[in-house]
Amino acid sequence: MSALGWSPPEPTDARAALRRLAGEDPIAARGQIVSCLCDRLGPSLGRLDGAVVTPCLLATVLSELAYESWLWVMGDRTWEHFAEALAGRLGRRIAAFGPKNATAGS
């Protein structure tokens, strides 16, 4: 469980699809990670620390974690490691900008 109390289930179907795509076209796979994870994780987020995690905020943070997400897709990082990094980054963003400003996708 993350510091924010949010630990989403691993989207294994998304990982498998992205890994297959990476075998065929790594650049395309890298381009799909953020939208794919936004689609899978967005509904499970809702509110963290009193802030609504908007699709824009989630996409921004996932973009910042591009290297870590690639390592998860390729099997070099566990989901727990990646989810903890994601929750930590979201939590820091919310703490730094406040719940209202963080929801704007800062």
Residue pairs with C-beta under 8 A, 6 or more apart in sequence:
1 7
2 83
2 84
2 87
2 88
2 91
3 87
3 88
3 91
4 48
4 49
4 87
4 88
4 90
4 91
5 48
6 44
6 45
6 48
6 87
7 80
7 83
7 87
8 41
8 44
8 45
8 83
9 44
10 79
10 83
11 36
11 37
11 40
11 41
14 36
14 37
14 39
14 40
15 72
15 73
17 36
18 29
18 32
18 33
18 36
18 73
19 29
19 73
19 74
19 75
21 28
21 29
21 32
22 29
22 30
22 73
22 74
29 73
30 66
30 70
33 62
33 66
33 69
33 70
33 73
34 59
34 62
34 63
34 66
34 69
35 59
37 62
37 69
38 55
38 58
38 59
38 62
41 58
41 86
42 53
42 55
42 58
45 53
45 58
46 52
46 53
47 53
48 87
48 90
48 91
48 94
49 91
49 94
49 95
49 99
50 94
50 99
51 94
51 98
51 99
51 100
51 102
51 103
52 99
52 103
53 90
53 103
54 103
54 104
54 105
56 104
56 105
57 90
57 93
57 102
57 103
57 104
57 105
57 106
58 90
59 105
60 105
60 106
61 86
61 89
61 90
61 93
62 69
62 86
64 89
65 82
65 85
65 86
65 89
68 77
68 81
68 82
68 85
69 82
71 77
71 82
72 78
72 79
72 81
72 82
93 102
93 106
94 102
96 102
97 106
